[in-house]
Amino acid sequence: MEGNIFAEKVKFLFRKGNIFWQRHSIQRIIERNFTTSEIRQIVLSGDIIEYYPEAKPLPSGLFYGCASNRTVHVVIALNIYEKMVYVITVYEPDLDHFELDLKIRKKNE
C-alpha cells in the first residue's frame, strides 16, 4: 500500500468514526490545547507527509494540517483487518526538526 492509499483508508475510517484515541494522544491534545474535533478536521482535510509502511505493530502515517492558526502533525496507525485507526500523537512541528514549510523532515547531519 502506498501513502495516498493509506491516507484514503484512514480518512474513510475517520468518517465512519472507527477511531481509537490512544491515551498518549489525548494527553497531548489536552496539553497543547487542541480539541478532538480539530484533530479530526486535520486528518480529514490535511495531507499525509510521511508514510511508514514498516512501522510496528501497524503501518502509520504523519498527517499535516492547521488548527487554531497553528501547524499540527498527527500520527495515525491503521489496522485494516479490524477496520480501525489509532491516533498515536499530536504535536506542533518545529524548525529544529523540519524545514521552513514544516512538512519536510530535516536530514540528520
Secondary structure, 3 states (H helix, E strand, C coil): CCHHHHHHHHHHHHHHCCEEECHHHHHHHHHCCCCHHHHHHHHHHCEEEEEECCCCCCCEEEEEEEECCEEEEEEEEEECCCCEEEEEEEECCCCCCECCCCCCECCCC
